[in-house]
């Protein structure tokens, strides 16, 4: 008998010869998740994982690997299978009769609170199914779905963006889901600058959802939104007051 439903064994896990886990498994705790954390300096390019079972019962296991970098300045990474770039542009909305039209310009000079920014994500690689793209947004900005009667999505009819299966505007990032990727894609969305501050924008990243080892990321960005001082004469004329106004400088 396999004792599949009544396990009673000890399991040991070794990473590069080091015992990193010893656990007794019984029917009461048959399904468990264990996490082993190691610094990058403690692992090699190729790592050996060995699982040893002692006792009665069937052992089923799967493993996944998550990597987090501590780099101060994250560099762009990609491959011929998947590569991602991110570009910030200035968004201009113009009237064309009774319709609104959009156009983009290079992002130069100061950007003030209330200005609209376009995020352009360009994806290249080999054909694939089921991709996810995550793009963090600056803490001082918020995504914009439309301006007046102009929808800023693939339904606009103005080549705003390539088709996507789903788009989610979350509190700190924008997420696109792609059912079928033909090897080249350009995605756009808009955001409005709101508050001053100095922000480091984490890299945008793309991955194949069922092959997460195939992934790519852009470099990070730094956005500085300084407070601009304006001198306001007081009513009594005996002094001056200073008000802070927000403007934004993008460091590329």
C-alpha positions in Angstrom: 0.0 0.0 0.0 1.2 3.5 -0.8 -0.2 5.1 2.5 -0.9 8.1 0.3 -3.8 9.3 2.6 -2.0 8.4 5.9 1.6 9.7 5.6 4.0 9.1 8.4 7.5 10.1 7.3 10.3 12.6 7.8 11.5 14.7 4.9 14.9 16.4 4.6 15.8 19.0 2.0 19.4 19.8 1.1 20.6 22.8 -0.9 24.1 22.4 -2.3 24.8 19.8 0.3 23.5 21.8 3.3 20.5 20.6 5.2 18.0 23.5 5.1 14.9 21.7 6.2 13.9 18.7 8.3 10.2 18.1 8.9 7.9 15.3 10.0 4.8 14.8 7.8 1.6 13.2 9.1 -2.0 13.1 8.0 -2.7 16.2 10.1 -0.1 18.3 8.2 0.1 16.5 4.8 0.1 19.7 2.7 2.6 22.4 3.7 4.6 25.3 2.2 8.2 25.9 3.2 10.4 28.9 2.4 14.2 28.8 2.3 15.9 32.2 2.1 19.5 32.6 1.0 21.6 35.6 0.1 22.9 35.7 -3.5 26.5 35.3 -2.2 25.5 31.9 -0.6 24.3 30.4 -3.9 26.0 29.6 -7.2 24.9 29.9 -10.8 23.8 26.2 -10.7 22.3 24.9 -7.4 21.6 21.4 -6.4 18.4 20.6 -4.4 18.1 17.1 -2.9 14.9 15.8 -1.2 15.2 12.7 1.1 12.1 10.9 2.5 12.3 8.4 5.4 9.1 6.5 6.4 5.8 5.4 5.0 3.7 7.4 2.6 3.9 9.2 -0.8 5.8 12.5 -1.1 4.7 15.0 -3.8 6.5 18.3 -4.1 7.1 21.3 -6.4 9.6 24.1 -6.1 9.7 27.8 -7.2 12.4 30.4 -7.1 12.0 34.1 -6.4 14.9 36.5 -6.7 15.0 40.0 -5.2 17.8 42.4 -5.9 19.3 44.9 -3.5 20.8 47.0 -6.3 20.5 50.8 -5.8 20.2 51.3 -9.6 18.5 48.4 -11.4 19.7 47.9 -14.9 17.4 46.9 -17.8 17.5 43.1 -18.5 16.0 41.1 -21.3 16.7 38.5 -24.0 15.8 37.6 -27.5 12.7 35.8 -26.2 11.4 38.8 -24.3 12.5 42.4 -24.0 10.7 45.5 -22.5 11.4 49.2 -22.8 9.6 52.1 -21.0 9.4 55.7 -22.2 7.7 58.8 -20.7 6.1 61.3 -23.0 4.1 64.5 -22.6 0.4 64.1 -23.5 -1.4 66.9 -25.3 -5.2 66.9 -25.8 -6.4 69.1 -28.7 -9.9 69.8 -30.0 -10.9 68.7 -33.6 -14.3 70.1 -34.1 -16.6 68.3 -31.6 -14.0 65.6 -31.0 -10.9 65.4 -28.8 -7.6 64.2 -30.3 -4.4 63.2 -28.5 -0.8 63.7 -29.4 2.5 63.1 -27.6 5.6 65.2 -27.4 9.1 64.6 -25.8 9.1 65.0 -22.1 11.4 68.0 -21.7 11.5 70.9 -19.2 9.5 71.2 -16.1 6.2 69.4 -15.6 3.7 70.9 -13.2 1.0 69.4 -11.1 -2.0 68.5 -13.2 0.0 67.8 -16.3 -0.6 64.5 -18.2 2.2 62.0 -18.9 2.0 59.0 -21.3 3.8 55.8 -20.4 4.8 53.9 -23.5 5.8 50.3 -23.0 7.3 48.4 -26.0 7.5 44.7 -25.9 9.6 42.6 -28.3 10.4 38.8 -28.4 9.3 35.5 -29.7 5.6 34.5 -30.1 4.0 33.4 -26.8 0.8 33.0 -24.9 -0.3 34.5 -21.5 2.0 37.4 -20.7 1.8 39.9 -17.8 3.3 43.3 -17.8 3.5 45.3 -14.5 4.5 48.9 -14.4 4.9 50.8 -11.1 3.8 54.4 -11.1 5.4 57.3 -9.3 3.9 57.9 -5.8 2.9 61.4 -6.8 0.8 60.4 -9.8 -2.5 58.7 -10.6 -3.6 56.8 -13.7 -6.2 58.4 -16.1 -8.8 56.3 -18.0 -10.2 59.1 -20.1 -10.1 62.9 -20.8 -13.6 64.3 -21.4 -15.2 62.0 -24.0 -11.8 60.6 -25.2 -11.2 57.1 -23.9 -7.5 56.4 -23.4 -7.6 52.7 -24.3 -7.7 50.4 -27.4 -11.3 51.4 -28.0 -10.4 55.0 -28.8 -10.0 54.2 -32.5 -6.9 56.5 -32.6 -4.1 53.9 -32.3 -3.7 54.7 -28.6 -2.5 51.3 -27.8 -2.3 47.7 -29.1 -5.0 45.3 -28.0 -4.7 43.6 -24.6 -6.8 41.1 -22.8 -7.2 43.1 -19.6 -5.8 46.2 -18.0 -5.9 47.0 -14.2 -5.2 50.3 -12.6 -4.0 49.5 -9.1 -2.9 51.9 -6.3 0.8 51.6 -7.1 1.1 50.1 -10.5 -0.6 49.4 -13.9 -1.0 45.7 -15.0 -1.6 44.4 -18.5 -2.6 40.8 -19.3 -1.9 39.6 -22.8 -3.5 36.3 -24.0 -1.5 36.1 -27.3 1.8 37.9 -28.1 2.8 37.9 -31.7 6.4 39.1 -31.1 5.9 42.9 -31.0 3.5 45.1 -29.0 3.2 48.8 -27.9 1.1 49.6 -24.9 0.2 53.1 -23.6 -1.6 54.5 -20.6 -1.8 58.0 -19.1 -1.2 59.4 -15.6 -1.6 62.8 -14.1 1.1 64.3 -11.8 -0.4 65.3 -8.5 1.9 66.0 -5.5 5.5 67.2 -5.1 8.3 64.9 -3.8 11.3 62.9 -4.8 10.3 59.4 -6.1 12.2 56.4 -7.4 10.1 54.5 -9.9 10.8 50.8 -9.8 11.4 49.0 -13.2 8.5 47.8 -15.3 8.6 44.0 -15.8 7.1 41.5 -18.2 7.0 37.7 -17.9 5.3 34.6 -19.4 2.8 33.7 -16.7 3.3 29.9 -17.1 7.1 30.2 -17.8 8.1 32.9 -15.2 11.8 32.3 -15.9 11.3 34.0 -19.2 11.0 37.7 -18.1 12.4 41.1 -18.8 12.6 44.4 -17.0 13.3 48.1 -17.7 15.7 50.2 -15.7 14.3 52.3 -12.9 13.7 56.0 -13.0 14.0 58.9 -10.6 11.4 61.6 -10.5 11.8 64.8 -8.6 8.8 67.0 -7.9 10.2 70.1 -6.2 8.1 72.6 -4.3 8.3 75.9 -6.2 8.2 79.0 -4.1 6.0 82.0 -4.9 6.2 85.3 -3.0 2.8 86.6 -2.0 2.7 90.2 -0.4 0.6 90.2 2.8 -2.3 92.6 3.2 -0.6 94.8 5.7 2.4 95.3 3.5 4.9 94.7 6.4 6.3 91.4 5.1 6.0 88.6 2.6 4.6 85.1 2.6 5.9 82.0 0.7 3.6 79.5 -0.9 4.8 76.1 -2.2 3.7 75.0 -5.6 4.5 71.7 -7.2 6.5 71.1 -10.4 8.2 67.9 -11.6 11.6 67.1 -13.2 12.2 63.7 -14.7 15.7 62.4 -14.4 16.5 60.0 -17.3 
